[in-house]
C-alpha cells in the first residue's frame, strides 16, 4: 500500500469507524494525465454504520470531510462507494 493510500485509510478509519474498507490506487492508469503528478487517483469502498439514514450525497460529504486537506496535495481524484453494513455486497475490492 502506498503512503498516500495508508494516509487515506487512517483518516477514514478515524472518522467513520468502518466495518470494511478498501482503497484502490488507480494512479497507474492515469500516468501522464494532467494533474496526476500532484496527487493520486483513488477509489474508496467503505462499509460503515455511520452511513445509516444518510443520502448518497451526505455519505460522500462524510468521506470528503475526512480527507479534505489531502485533496490539495495527496489526492487528485477520488471515486467513492459507500454502504451501510446491511447494504454491503459480500465482497468489496
C-alpha positions in Angstrom: 0.0 0.0 0.0 1.4 3.4 -0.9 1.9 6.1 1.7 -0.9 8.1 0.2 -3.3 5.2 0.4 -2.2 4.5 4.0 -2.9 8.1 4.9 -6.3 8.0 3.4 -7.0 4.7 5.3 -6.0 6.2 8.6 -8.3 9.2 8.0 -11.3 7.2 7.0 -10.9 4.7 9.9 -10.7 7.5 12.4 -13.7 9.4 11.0 -16.1 6.6 10.0 -15.0 3.5 12.0 -15.7 1.3 9.0 -16.6 -2.4 9.3 -14.8 -2.8 5.9 -12.6 -0.5 4.0 -10.8 -0.9 0.7 -8.6 1.7 -1.0 -7.6 1.1 -4.6 -4.8 3.2 -6.0 -5.8 3.9 -9.6 -2.9 6.2 -10.2 -1.0 4.0 -12.7 -4.0 4.0 -15.0 -3.7 7.8 -15.1 0.0 8.2 -15.7 0.7 11.3 -17.8 -2.7 12.8 -17.0 -2.7 16.5 -16.3 -2.6 16.9 -12.5 -1.6 13.3 -11.8 1.9 14.5 -10.7 0.3 16.5 -7.8 -1.8 13.7 -6.4 -3.0 10.2 -6.9 -6.2 8.7 -8.2 -8.1 6.5 -5.7 -11.3 4.6 -5.3 -12.5 4.0 -1.8 -15.1 1.3 -0.8 -16.4 2.0 2.7 -18.9 0.0 4.7 -19.9 1.9 7.9 -22.8 2.2 10.2 -22.1 6.0 10.1 -23.9 6.0 6.7 -27.2 4.7 8.1 -30.1 7.1 7.3 -27.8 9.3 5.1 -28.3 10.1 1.4 -25.6 9.3 -1.1 -24.5 13.0 -1.1 -24.3 13.0 2.7 -22.2 9.9 2.7 -19.8 11.4 0.2 -19.6 14.5 2.2 -18.6 12.5 5.3 -15.8 10.8 3.3 -14.7 14.1 1.8 -14.6 15.8 5.2 -12.3 13.0 6.5 -9.7 13.6 3.7 -10.4 17.3 2.8 -6.9 18.6 3.4 -5.5 15.7 1.4 -7.4 16.9 -1.7 -5.0 19.8 -2.1 -1.8 17.7 -2.5 -2.2 14.0 -2.0 -5.4 13.2 -3.9 -6.1 14.3 -7.4 -9.2 12.2 -8.0 -11.4 10.3 -5.6 -14.1 7.8 -6.5 -16.3 6.8 -3.6 -18.5 3.8 -3.0 -20.4 3.6 0.3 -22.7 1.2 2.0 -24.2 0.6 5.4 -23.4 -2.9 6.9 -26.9 -4.1 5.8 -26.4 -2.8 2.2 -22.9 -4.0 1.6 -22.1 -6.6 -1.0 -20.5 -9.8 0.2 -17.1 -8.7 -1.2 -15.5 -5.4 -2.0 -12.1 -5.0 -3.6 
